[in-house]
């Protein structure tokens, strides 16, 4: 698969494509955090936004673990030393 970026054409392999989404989401979160702080202020961000976001992140991590073990559970049970 090819991607056009910075005026050049790049060939991207499968593993590189799969790693692009988490990197893009982290970048988006960083930019949106800075934007929210500029618009609403740091006090609002810490007092209101983080209190709403904290339960969401805990649920998201739990869902990630459930997906991880549901898709790779057979491998983990077959070779338990792979998780060390």
N, C-alpha and C positions, 0 to 999 in steps of 0.2 A: 504494500500500500504506500502511496506517495502523499506527502503533505507539502503545501506551499507555505513557507514561512520566511520572513526577512528577505524577500525577493529571490529566494532560492527554492529549489525542489529537493525535498529530502525523502529518502526511502526509510520507512519505519517498520521494524520487525514486530512480531506479536507481543513479546514481553515489553517492548517500549510502548506499544499502544495501551497495554493494560496498566502501565505505571503512569500514564499521562493523566488519567482521571483523578487519582488522589492528589497529585501535584497541583492540578488545576483547581480542585476544590479547596485545598489549603491556601492557595493564592487568593481565591475569591473570598475566603473567610477573612484573611488578613486585610484585604482592601475594604471589605464591608465593615469590619470592626473599626478601622480608622475613620471611615466615612460616618459611622454612627456616632463616634466620639466627637467628631467635628460638628455634626448637626445637633446632637442632643446634649453633649457634654459628658465629661468623664464620670461625674457623680451619678447622673442618670444611668449611664452604662453599668456602673458597678452595683447600684442599688436596685434597679428595675430589671435590666436586660439579663444580667448574669443569673438572677434568681429564677427567671423563666427558662433560661437556656440550660442550667445545670441538670434538671431532671431529663431534659431531652437528650443530652449527651450520654447520660447513664443508660437510658433506654436504647440509644443507638449503639453503644458498645455491647450491650447485652444481645441485641439482634445480630450484630457482627459475629459474636461468639457462637450463637446458635447456627448461623449460616456456615461458619467455618467448620464446626463439628458435624453438621449435617452433610456437607459436601465431601469432607475429608475424613469422616469418622471411620470408614473402613480401613483407610491407610494407617490411621493412628492405632486402631485395634490390632491390625496385622503386624505393625512394626512400632511398638510403643517407644523405642529408643530414638525415633526420628524427631520427637519433640524436645529432646534435650539440647 
